[in-house]
């Protein structure tokens, strides 16, 4: 658990996609205008099936026929459709296209639909596409988590980013670290951000007049709800070629048509109180060449390196660990022979590949100078990227190269140590890729209660054994208590669970030396329970209403631990999410912190919530976490005070290790490294009261 927190506030950011935008078989449907024959209720609109969120859905009325339709914005050659059905799926349906939204042509038909996620390879064209369902599988309507359409938007629209490294200007910049040029540098970790006012614009000079057919905007969290894409021959007179007042943020792929030397995004309404901010602004023209969509090529492939470490500080840190899709494992050069230059790591993609993106997630032992090199034989290498100003953490590199082998070749270390990578991801086409494990689905919208305990049993009843396991034994972090087998955990008959810390000796247990008595027998008992044997979950809204203990030396907590800890993954590799911790010596504060291999213990990433002059032990408060694949937000009594954005974390602290199941822990510790031991002012017994614990997804 947390020993000491580092009070760092995460800035707003979003994960940025690494795949090229305007490619053949590109995703055309996300964020486009969607309509439907009906909706079940206001919480399941047509737009929810094209928002890129697998936790939101469209659902129809319970009758036949029903349809869901997407306006792609321009005529497209359609090659694939993916239907992610909810349990209310269609047995009989057609995929239909139209040029005008009125006259429809069927490009796929079935009467034996099986539900689930269906990938259909189709051939058709049109500006409009719909799924037209005629027979339901259930007594409910039809419901789709996602309706994805892939193809080529506009004949001959290429994949080359015409804006890459071109001169860019803007109406304003938030500060010197967020200039206009950062939105066209091909680096998904740098961004332009504007002043916090309307309107604002970002402009790029393509160098010559070009026929423009598409744009991709990779927004940071500070995005535009209303904006225009405009073109100009001279940078003075502008023509609008795309306009919206319902921009969804995140990554938007836009099909458009226009001609000009200059292109700009002109924002007129902000989604937040901040300015506008773009990780990347990409422009595509009819002069580009179309290529297949980029995929991850390197997962699980054979890897080699100049050296690797296998010692107490980094056991089994082999080259393969950089390609295993596990953000908690890493490759490192040998601590006896590898803290020298050069140092390298290479991967065999299995066949010749066309490489367009490399993502390096560095450990603190990073390279300031390195090359990305490709080879056809693993012996003769060609450099496709070179830098002498590597910054470490996460680097997303836009590259162009062909080869079966690819390597990072480091020539100058950023520290006195060697080289070390948590992840080395290679994207492109060709090769012999193996699909990595899929991420779990994000929570629904709206979320629904999936697990809870209201603690309404009779007085003296121990925690519900179908939901909680007693976590008996001595504490960690030099705590002084012994956690009993529910002798200190009971319900009070008034709707609360009690975790009671007492001053009482427990003989024969493995306890640290008590600083007051010098005894190695535990001088205190308390309670700790967890859901590991009963309930494990990934993502959602988690909250508990708790009245903490508040005397010197007490350390109550409400937290989550990675479920793989129970199957042998050590801490902190398993990940830890501390929703609430309180130490008695700081009455007016509670703390939220996350821990992973790159940031843990005293270097955990967290923030306190302080109400000056208050005492959190004097009343109940609601402590909550909202968690999905891109962020965590911590709150107290509905007041959000700390948000961890995944992209910011990866750019500033280290890998995000929270895309897997966790379980809940409640405990009331005594003593330990952070709160210190009880003293003459400490009062026992001390009761931590929990009114309820609830999880929604």
NUVEX-616133 format. One line per field, with one value per residue (C-alpha): residue number from 0; residue in three letters; chain; z, y, x. Coordinates in steps of 0.5 Angstrom, whole numbers. Each point is the difference from the previous one (the first is absolute). Layout:
pos NUM;... .
code ALA;... .
unit A;... .
up Z;... .
north Y;... .
east X;... .
END
This chain:
pos 0;1;2;3;4;5;6;7;8;9;10;11;12;13;14;15;16;17;18;19;20;21;22;23;24;25;26;27;28;29;30;31;32;33;34;35;36;37;38;39;40;41;42;43;44;45;46;47;48;49;50;51;52;53;54;55;56;57;58;59;60;61;62;63;64;65;66;67;68;69;70;71;72;73;74;75;76;77;78;79;80;81;82;83;84;85;86;87;88;89;90;91;92;93;94;95;96;97;98;99;100;101;102;103;104;105;106;107;108;109;110;111;112;113;114;115;116;117;118;119;120;121;122;123;124;125;126;127;128;129;130;131;132;133;134;135;136;137;138;139;140;141;142;143;144;145;146;147;148;149;150;151;152;153;154;155;156;157;158;159;160;161;162;163;164;165;166;167;168;169;170;171;172;173;174;175;176;177;178;179;180;181;182;183;184;185;186;187;188;189;190;191;192;193;194;195;196;197;198;199;200;201;202;203;204;205;206;207;208;209;210;211;212;213;214;215;216;217;218;219;220;221;222;223;224;225;226;227;228;229;230;231;232;233;234;235;236;237;238;239;240;241;242;243;244;245;246;247;248;249;250;251;252;253;254;255;256;257;258;259;260;261;262;263;264;265;266;267;268;269;270;271;272;273;274;275;276;277;278;279;280;281;282;283;284;285;286;287;288;289;290;291;292;293;294;295;296;297;298;299;300;301;302;303;304;305;306;307;308;309;310;311;312;313;314;315;316;317;318;319;320;321;322;323;324;325;326;327;328;329;330;331;332;333;334;335;336;337;338;339;340;341;342;343;344;345;346;347;348;349;350;351;352;353;354;355;356;357;358;359;360;361;362;363;364;365;366;367;368;369;370;371;372;373;374;375;376;377;378;379;380;381;382;383;384;385;386;387;388;389;390;391;392;393;394;395;396;397;398;399;400;401;402;403;404;405;406;407;408;409;410;411;412;413;414;415;416;417;418;419;420;421;422;423;424;425;426;427;428;429;430;431;432;433;434;435;436;437;438;439;440;441;442;443;444;445;446;447;448;449;450;451;452;453;454;455;456;457;458;459;460;461;462;463;464;465;466;467;468;469;470;471;472;473;474;475;476;477;478;479;480;481;482;483;484;485;486;487;488;489;490;491;492;493;494;495;496;497;498;499;500;501;502;503;504;505;506;507;508;509;510;511;512;513;514;515;516;517;518;519;520;521;522;523;524;525;526;527;528;529;530;531;532;533;534;535;536;537;538;539;540;541;542;543;544;545;546;547;548;549;550;551;552;553;554;555;556;557;558;559;560;561;562;563;564;565;566;567;568;569;570;571;572;573;574;575;576;577;578;579;580;581;582;583;584;585;586;587;588;589;590;591;592;593;594;595;596;597;598;599;600;601;602;603;604;605;606;607;608;609;610;611;612;613;614;615;616;617;618;619;620;621;622;623;624;625;626;627;628;629;630;631;632;633;634;635;636;637;638;639;640;641;642;643;644;645;646;647;648;649;650;651;652;653;654;655;656;657;658;659;660;661;662;663;664;665;666;667;668;669;670;671;672;673;674;675;676;677;678;679;680;681;682;683;684;685;686;687;688;689;690;691;692;693;694;695;696 .
code UNK;UNK;UNK;UNK;UNK;UNK;UNK;UNK;UNK;UNK;UNK;UNK;UNK;UNK;UNK;UNK;UNK;UNK;UNK;UNK;UNK;UNK;UNK;UNK;UNK;UNK;UNK;UNK;UNK;UNK;UNK;UNK;UNK;UNK;UNK;UNK;UNK;UNK;UNK;UNK;UNK;UNK;UNK;UNK;UNK;UNK;UNK;UNK;UNK;UNK;UNK;UNK;UNK;UNK;UNK;UNK;UNK;UNK;UNK;UNK;UNK;UNK;UNK;UNK;UNK;UNK;UNK;UNK;UNK;UNK;UNK;UNK;UNK;UNK;UNK;UNK;UNK;UNK;UNK;UNK;UNK;UNK;UNK;UNK;UNK;UNK;UNK;UNK;UNK;UNK;UNK;UNK;UNK;UNK;UNK;UNK;UNK;UNK;UNK;UNK;UNK;UNK;UNK;UNK;UNK;UNK;UNK;UNK;UNK;UNK;UNK;UNK;UNK;UNK;UNK;UNK;UNK;UNK;UNK;UNK;UNK;UNK;UNK;UNK;UNK;UNK;UNK;UNK;UNK;UNK;UNK;UNK;UNK;UNK;UNK;UNK;UNK;UNK;UNK;UNK;UNK;UNK;UNK;UNK;UNK;UNK;UNK;UNK;UNK;UNK;UNK;UNK;UNK;UNK;UNK;UNK;UNK;UNK;UNK;UNK;UNK;UNK;UNK;UNK;UNK;UNK;UNK;UNK;UNK;UNK;UNK;UNK;UNK;UNK;UNK;UNK;UNK;UNK;UNK;UNK;UNK;UNK;UNK;UNK;UNK;UNK;UNK;UNK;UNK;UNK;UNK;UNK;UNK;UNK;UNK;UNK;UNK;UNK;UNK;UNK;UNK;UNK;UNK;UNK;UNK;UNK;UNK;UNK;UNK;UNK;UNK;UNK;UNK;UNK;UNK;UNK;UNK;UNK;UNK;UNK;UNK;UNK;UNK;UNK;UNK;UNK;UNK;UNK;UNK;UNK;UNK;UNK;UNK;UNK;UNK;UNK;UNK;UNK;UNK;UNK;UNK;UNK;UNK;UNK;UNK;UNK;UNK;UNK;UNK;UNK;UNK;UNK;UNK;UNK;UNK;UNK;UNK;UNK;UNK;UNK;UNK;UNK;UNK;UNK;UNK;UNK;UNK;UNK;UNK;UNK;UNK;UNK;UNK;UNK;UNK;UNK;UNK;UNK;UNK;UNK;UNK;UNK;UNK;UNK;UNK;UNK;UNK;UNK;UNK;UNK;UNK;UNK;UNK;UNK;UNK;UNK;UNK;UNK;UNK;UNK;UNK;UNK;UNK;UNK;UNK;UNK;UNK;UNK;UNK;UNK;UNK;UNK;UNK;UNK;UNK;UNK;UNK;UNK;UNK;UNK;UNK;UNK;UNK;UNK;UNK;UNK;UNK;UNK;UNK;UNK;UNK;UNK;UNK;UNK;UNK;UNK;UNK;UNK;UNK;UNK;UNK;UNK;UNK;UNK;UNK;UNK;UNK;UNK;UNK;UNK;UNK;UNK;UNK;UNK;UNK;UNK;UNK;UNK;UNK;UNK;UNK;UNK;UNK;UNK;UNK;UNK;UNK;UNK;UNK;UNK;UNK;UNK;UNK;UNK;UNK;UNK;UNK;UNK;UNK;UNK;UNK;UNK;UNK;UNK;UNK;UNK;UNK;UNK;UNK;UNK;UNK;UNK;UNK;UNK;UNK;UNK;UNK;UNK;UNK;UNK;UNK;UNK;UNK;UNK;UNK;UNK;UNK;UNK;UNK;UNK;UNK;UNK;UNK;UNK;UNK;UNK;UNK;UNK;UNK;UNK;UNK;UNK;UNK;UNK;UNK;UNK;UNK;UNK;UNK;UNK;UNK;UNK;UNK;UNK;UNK;UNK;UNK;UNK;UNK;UNK;UNK;UNK;UNK;UNK;UNK;UNK;UNK;UNK;UNK;UNK;UNK;UNK;UNK;UNK;UNK;UNK;UNK;UNK;UNK;UNK;UNK;UNK;UNK;UNK;UNK;UNK;UNK;UNK;UNK;UNK;UNK;UNK;UNK;UNK;UNK;UNK;UNK;UNK;UNK;UNK;UNK;UNK;UNK;UNK;UNK;UNK;UNK;UNK;UNK;UNK;UNK;UNK;UNK;UNK;UNK;UNK;UNK;UNK;UNK;UNK;UNK;UNK;UNK;UNK;UNK;UNK;UNK;UNK;UNK;UNK;UNK;UNK;UNK;UNK;UNK;UNK;UNK;UNK;UNK;UNK;UNK;UNK;UNK;UNK;UNK;UNK;UNK;UNK;UNK;UNK;UNK;UNK;UNK;UNK;UNK;UNK;UNK;UNK;UNK;UNK;UNK;UNK;UNK;UNK;UNK;UNK;UNK;UNK;UNK;UNK;UNK;UNK;UNK;UNK;UNK;UNK;UNK;UNK;UNK;UNK;UNK;UNK;UNK;UNK;UNK;UNK;UNK;UNK;UNK;UNK;UNK;UNK;UNK;UNK;UNK;UNK;UNK;UNK;UNK;UNK;UNK;UNK;UNK;UNK;UNK;UNK;UNK;UNK;UNK;UNK;UNK;UNK;UNK;UNK;UNK;UNK;UNK;UNK;UNK;UNK;UNK;UNK;UNK;UNK;UNK;UNK;UNK;UNK;UNK;UNK;UNK;UNK;UNK;UNK;UNK;UNK;UNK;UNK;UNK;UNK;UNK;UNK;UNK;UNK;UNK;UNK;UNK;UNK;UNK;UNK;UNK;UNK;UNK;UNK;UNK;UNK;UNK;UNK;UNK;UNK;UNK;UNK;UNK;UNK;UNK;UNK;UNK;UNK;UNK;UNK;UNK;UNK;UNK;UNK;UNK;UNK;UNK;UNK;UNK;UNK;UNK;UNK;UNK;UNK;UNK;UNK;UNK;UNK;UNK;UNK;UNK;UNK;UNK;UNK;UNK;UNK;UNK;UNK;UNK;UNK;UNK;UNK;UNK;UNK;UNK;UNK;UNK;UNK;UNK;UNK;UNK;UNK;UNK;UNK;UNK;UNK;UNK .
unit A;A;A;A;A;A;A;A;A;A;A;A;A;A;A;A;A;A;A;A;A;A;A;A;A;A;A;A;A;A;A;A;A;A;A;A;A;A;A;A;A;A;A;A;A;A;A;A;A;A;A;A;A;A;A;A;A;A;A;A;A;A;A;A;A;A;A;A;A;A;A;A;A;A;A;A;A;A;A;A;A;A;A;A;A;A;A;A;A;A;A;A;A;A;A;A;A;A;A;A;A;A;A;A;A;A;A;A;A;A;A;A;A;A;A;A;A;A;A;A;A;A;A;A;A;A;A;A;A;A;A;A;A;A;A;A;A;A;A;A;A;A;A;A;A;A;A;A;A;A;A;A;A;A;A;A;A;A;A;A;A;A;A;A;A;A;A;A;A;A;A;A;A;A;A;A;A;A;A;A;A;A;A;A;A;A;A;A;A;A;A;A;A;A;A;A;A;A;A;A;A;A;A;A;A;A;A;A;A;A;A;A;A;A;A;A;A;A;A;A;A;A;A;A;A;A;A;A;A;A;A;A;A;A;A;A;A;A;A;A;A;A;A;A;A;A;A;A;A;A;A;A;A;A;A;A;A;A;A;A;A;A;A;A;A;A;A;A;A;A;A;A;A;A;A;A;A;A;A;A;A;A;A;A;A;A;A;A;A;A;A;A;A;A;A;A;A;A;A;A;A;A;A;A;A;A;A;A;A;A;A;A;A;A;A;A;A;A;A;A;A;A;A;A;A;A;A;A;A;A;A;A;A;A;A;A;A;A;A;A;A;A;A;A;A;A;A;A;A;A;A;A;A;A;A;A;A;A;A;A;A;A;A;A;A;A;A;A;A;A;A;A;A;A;A;A;A;A;A;A;A;A;A;A;A;A;A;A;A;A;A;A;A;A;A;A;A;A;A;A;A;A;A;A;A;A;A;A;A;A;A;A;A;A;A;A;A;A;A;A;A;A;A;A;A;A;A;A;A;A;A;A;A;A;A;A;A;A;A;A;A;A;A;A;A;A;A;A;A;A;A;A;A;A;A;A;A;A;A;A;A;A;A;A;A;A;A;A;A;A;A;A;A;A;A;A;A;A;A;A;A;A;A;A;A;A;A;A;A;A;A;A;A;A;A;A;A;A;A;A;A;A;A;A;A;A;A;A;A;A;A;A;A;A;A;A;A;A;A;A;A;A;A;A;A;A;A;A;A;A;A;A;A;A;A;A;A;A;A;A;A;A;A;A;A;A;A;A;A;A;A;A;A;A;A;A;A;A;A;A;A;A;A;A;A;A;A;A;A;A;A;A;A;A;A;A;A;A;A;A;A;A;A;A;A;A;A;A;A;A;A;A;A;A;A;A;A;A;A;A;A;A;A;A;A;A;A;A;A;A;A;A;A;A;A;A;A;A;A;A;A;A;A;A;A;A;A;A;A;A;A;A;A;A;A;A;A;A;A;A;A;A;A;A;A;A;A;A;A;A;A;A;A;A;A;A;A;A;A;A;A;A;A;A;A;A;A;A;A;A;A;A;A;A;A;A;A;A;A;A;A;A;A;A;A;A;A;A;A;A;A;A;A;A;A;A;A .
up 0;0;4;-2;-6;-5;-1;-8;-4;-6;-6;-5;-6;-4;-3;-7;-5;-4;-6;-6;-2;-7;-2;-4;5;4;5;-3;5;7;2;-7;1;1;0;2;-1;7;7;6;4;1;3;-7;-5;-8;2;5;-5;-4;6;1;7;1;6;-3;-5;-4;1;-4;2;0;-7;-7;-4;3;-3;2;-5;-1;-5;-1;-3;-7;-5;3;-3;6;1;7;5;8;4;7;3;7;2;-4;-7;-7;-3;-7;-2;-6;-1;-5;-3;-4;-3;2;6;-3;-5;3;-3;4;0;6;2;5;4;5;4;6;4;3;-4;-7;-6;-7;-6;-5;-6;-2;0;3;4;5;3;4;4;-2;5;-1;5;7;4;7;2;1;-6;-4;4;-3;5;-7;-7;-4;-7;-4;-6;-5;1;-7;-6;0;7;3;6;0;5;-4;6;4;2;-5;3;5;3;5;3;7;4;7;2;-4;1;-4;-7;-6;-3;5;-3;-7;3;-1;8;3;7;-2;-1;-2;5;0;4;4;-4;-7;-6;0;-7;-2;-7;-4;-7;-4;-5;-6;-2;1;-1;7;2;7;7;7;6;6;6;7;5;-1;-7;-4;-1;-5;-5;-8;-5;-4;-7;-3;-6;4;7;0;-3;2;-2;5;-2;6;6;6;7;3;0;4;2;0;-7;-6;-7;-5;-7;-4;-7;-1;-3;3;2;7;5;7;5;3;7;2;6;5;4;6;4;-3;-7;-6;0;-6;1;-8;-6;-6;-7;-6;-7;-7;-1;5;-1;4;4;5;7;5;5;6;-3;6;5;2;-5;1;3;1;3;2;7;5;8;4;7;7;-3;-7;0;-7;-3;-7;-7;0;5;-4;-5;5;0;8;2;7;-3;-4;-3;2;-2;5;7;-1;-7;-3;3;-6;-7;-5;2;-4;0;-7;-2;-5;-3;-4;-7;-4;3;-2;7;1;8;5;8;5;7;4;7;4;-4;-7;-6;-1;-7;-4;-7;-2;-5;-5;-3;-5;3;7;-2;-4;3;-3;4;-1;6;4;6;5;4;3;6;3;2;-6;-7;-6;-6;-7;-5;-6;-2;-2;3;4;5;4;6;5;0;5;0;6;7;3;7;3;-1;-6;-5;2;-3;3;-7;-7;-5;-8;-4;-8;-5;-2;5;3;6;6;3;7;5;0;5;4;-2;4;4;-2;-1;4;5;4;7;-1;7;7;8;4;7;2;4;8;5;1;-7;-4;-7;-5;-2;-7;-1;5;2;7;-2;6;3;1;-4;-5;0;7;3;7;0;-1;-5;3;-3;0;8;-1;-6;1;-2;6;-2;-2;-7;1;-1;6;-1;8;2;7;4;2;0;-6;2;-5;-6;-5;2;0;7;3;1;7;3;-4;0;-7;2;-3;5;-4;-4;-6;-6;-8;-5;-7;-6;-4;1;-2;-4;-5;-5;-6;0;3;5;7;6;8;5;6;7;1;6;2;6;0;-3;-4;-7;-3;-8;-6;-6;-5;-2;-7;0;-3;7;2;-5;1;-3;5;2;-3;-6;1;1;6;0;7;0;7;5;7;5;7;0;-6;2;-5;-6;-4;-6;-6;-4;-5;0;-5;-2;-2;5;7;8;1;-8;0;-5;4;4;6;1;6;3;5;7;-1;3;-5;6;3;-6;-5;-7;-7;-3;-8;-6;-7;-4;-8;-5;-1;7;8;4;7;4;7;1;-7;0;-6;2;-3;-7;-3;-8;-3;-5;5;5;-6;-2;7;5;-4;-2;1;3;2;-6;4;6;7;6;6;7;6;6;7;1;6;-1;-6;-3;-2;6;5;6;5;6;7;-4;-3;2;-1;-2;-7;-5;-7;-3;-7;-2;-7;-5;-7;-7;-7;-7 .
north 0;7;2;8;3;5;6;0;2;-3;5;-1;-5;-6;-6;1;-5;-2;-3;4;4;0;-7;-6;-3;6;0;5;0;2;7;1;1;-6;0;-6;-2;0;0;-4;7;6;-4;-4;4;-1;4;-5;-5;4;3;-5;-1;-8;2;4;-3;2;-4;0;-1;-7;-1;-2;3;5;3;4;4;4;6;-1;8;-2;-6;-6;-7;-4;-7;-2;1;-2;-1;-1;-2;1;-6;2;-1;-2;-7;3;7;3;5;5;6;7;6;4;-3;-2;-5;-6;-6;-7;-2;-5;-4;-6;-3;-4;5;-2;6;2;4;-2;3;0;1;3;4;6;8;6;5;-3;-7;-3;-7;-2;-5;-4;-6;1;-5;2;3;7;4;1;2;2;2;2;0;1;1;-1;2;6;7;3;-3;1;3;-1;-2;5;5;6;5;-4;5;5;8;1;6;1;6;-2;-5;-1;0;-1;-8;0;3;-1;-4;-5;-2;-2;-3;-7;-1;-2;2;7;5;7;3;7;6;-2;5;-1;0;-3;-3;-4;0;-4;2;-6;4;0;-1;-7;-4;-1;-6;-2;2;-3;4;-3;4;1;0;7;-1;4;-1;5;1;1;-3;5;1;6;1;6;-1;6;-2;-6;-5;-5;-7;-3;2;-3;3;-7;-2;-6;1;-6;-2;3;-3;5;-1;7;3;6;3;5;1;2;-4;2;-3;6;-1;4;-4;-4;-6;2;7;-1;2;-5;-5;-5;-6;0;3;-4;2;-5;1;-3;-1;-5;-7;-5;-5;-6;2;0;-5;-2;-5;-1;-3;-7;0;-3;5;1;5;2;-2;-1;0;-5;2;2;7;-3;-7;-3;6;-3;3;-4;5;6;-4;-4;6;0;7;-3;-4;3;-1;3;-1;-4;4;-4;1;4;7;2;3;-2;-4;-3;-4;-4;-3;-5;2;-7;2;7;6;7;4;6;1;-2;2;-1;0;1;-1;5;-3;3;2;7;-2;-6;-2;-4;-5;-5;-6;-6;-5;2;2;6;6;6;6;3;4;4;5;3;3;-6;2;-7;-2;-2;2;-1;1;0;-3;-3;-7;-7;-6;-7;3;6;3;5;2;4;4;5;-2;5;-2;-4;-6;-4;0;-3;0;-2;-1;1;0;-1;2;-1;-5;-6;-5;-5;3;-3;3;3;-2;5;5;-1;4;7;1;1;7;1;-5;-5;-3;-7;-1;3;-2;5;-4;0;-7;-1;3;-4;-4;-1;3;-4;-6;0;7;1;-4;1;2;-2;0;6;6;3;7;-2;1;-2;-4;-7;-1;-5;-5;5;0;8;0;0;4;4;-1;8;-1;0;-5;1;-1;1;1;-2;0;-7;-5;-5;-6;-4;5;3;7;5;3;5;6;1;-6;-4;-6;-4;-2;4;5;2;-4;3;-3;0;-3;-1;-2;-4;-7;3;6;3;5;5;7;3;5;-3;4;-1;4;0;3;-1;-1;7;-1;0;-7;-2;-1;-2;-1;-2;-3;-4;-5;-4;-7;-3;1;-6;-4;2;7;4;7;5;-4;-2;8;3;5;4;3;3;0;4;1;2;5;4;1;4;-4;-6;-3;-3;-4;-5;-4;-4;-3;7;4;-3;1;7;1;-2;5;3;6;2;3;5;4;4;0;-6;-7;-5;-5;4;-2;-5;2;-3;-2;-2;-2;1;-5;-2;-1;7;3;0;5;0;4;1;2;1;5;-3;2;-4;-3;-4;0;-6;4;5;-6;-3;6;2;-6;-7;-5;-1;-7;1;-4;-6;-3;3;-2;5;0;4;0;4;0;2;3;-1;4;6;1;-2;-4;2;4;3;4;-6;-3;-7;-3;3;-2;1;0;-2;2;-3;-2;0;-1;2;-2 .
east 0;2;6;0;-4;3;-5;0;-6;-1;-1;-6;2;-3;3;2;-1;6;-3;0;-6;-2;2;-4;-4;0;-6;-5;-6;3;-3;-4;-8;-4;-8;-4;-7;-1;3;-2;2;4;6;0;1;2;6;3;1;5;4;5;-2;-2;-3;-5;-6;-6;-6;-7;-7;-2;-3;2;3;5;6;6;3;7;1;8;0;2;0;5;2;-2;4;-2;-6;1;-6;1;-7;-3;-4;-6;3;-3;-1;-2;3;3;6;-3;4;-3;2;-5;-3;-7;2;3;5;1;7;-1;-6;-1;-5;4;4;3;1;7;5;-1;5;-2;4;-4;0;-4;0;-4;0;-6;1;-5;-2;-7;-3;-6;0;2;3;-3;-6;3;2;7;6;7;6;4;-2;7;1;7;2;3;-3;0;3;8;0;7;3;6;0;1;0;6;5;-2;0;-6;-3;-5;-5;4;4;-2;8;6;0;-6;1;-3;5;-1;-7;4;6;-2;1;-6;3;0;-5;-3;-4;-4;-2;-6;-5;-4;1;7;4;6;2;5;3;1;5;-4;-8;-2;-7;-2;-4;1;2;1;0;3;-3;3;-6;-1;-3;-5;-8;-1;6;1;5;2;5;3;4;4;-1;-5;-6;-3;-6;-3;0;-2;-4;-3;-3;0;7;1;8;5;2;-4;1;-4;-1;0;1;4;6;5;7;-2;-5;-2;-5;-4;-3;-6;-2;4;-2;3;2;7;2;1;5;2;6;0;-4;1;-2;-1;0;-2;8;1;0;-4;2;-3;-1;5;0;5;5;5;-4;3;5;7;5;7;4;8;-1;-6;0;-2;1;-3;-2;-3;-1;-1;0;1;-1;-7;-2;0;-5;-5;-5;1;1;3;6;6;6;7;7;4;2;7;2;-6;1;4;-1;-2;-6;-6;-6;-3;-6;-2;-6;-1;0;1;-4;-1;1;-3;0;4;-2;5;-2;7;2;4;6;-1;3;2;3;-3;-2;-6;3;-3;3;-1;4;2;7;0;-4;-3;-2;-7;0;6;0;5;-6;-4;-4;-2;-6;-5;2;-4;4;-3;5;0;4;0;3;-1;4;0;4;1;8;2;6;0;-4;-4;3;6;-4;-1;-7;-6;-7;-7;-3;3;-6;1;-6;-1;-2;2;4;-3;-4;-3;-6;2;-6;-6;-1;-6;-6;-1;-6;-7;-3;-4;3;-3;1;3;2;-1;0;-5;2;-7;1;-1;4;7;-1;7;1;-4;4;-3;3;6;6;4;7;3;7;5;0;6;3;3;-8;-1;-6;-2;-6;-5;-5;-6;1;1;-5;-8;-6;-3;-7;-1;2;7;6;5;8;2;7;2;6;0;6;0;5;4;-1;5;0;6;3;-5;4;-3;0;6;-5;0;-7;-5;-3;-6;-5;-5;-4;2;-5;0;-4;5;-3;-7;0;6;-2;4;-3;-6;-2;2;-3;0;-3;5;1;7;4;4;5;8;2;-6;0;-7;0;-5;4;1;5;2;-4;7;3;-4;3;7;1;4;-1;0;0;-7;-2;-4;-5;-1;-7;1;5;0;5;-2;6;-3;-7;-3;3;-1;4;-1;6;2;6;4;7;2;-3;-2;1;3;0;-8;-4;-5;-3;-3;-7;0;-5;4;-2;-5;1;-2;-1;-6;-5;-2;3;-1;7;-1;4;-2;4;1;5;2;0;-2;-3;0;-6;-2;-7;-1;6;5;7;5;-1;6;-1;4;3;3;2;4;4;2;0;0;-5;-7;-1;-8;-3;-1;-5;1;-3;-2;3;-2;4;2;7;4;7;4;5;-4;-5;5;-1;-6;3;-3;-5;-3;-7;-2;-5;0;-6;0;-7;-2;-7;0;4;-2;2;-3;2 .
END
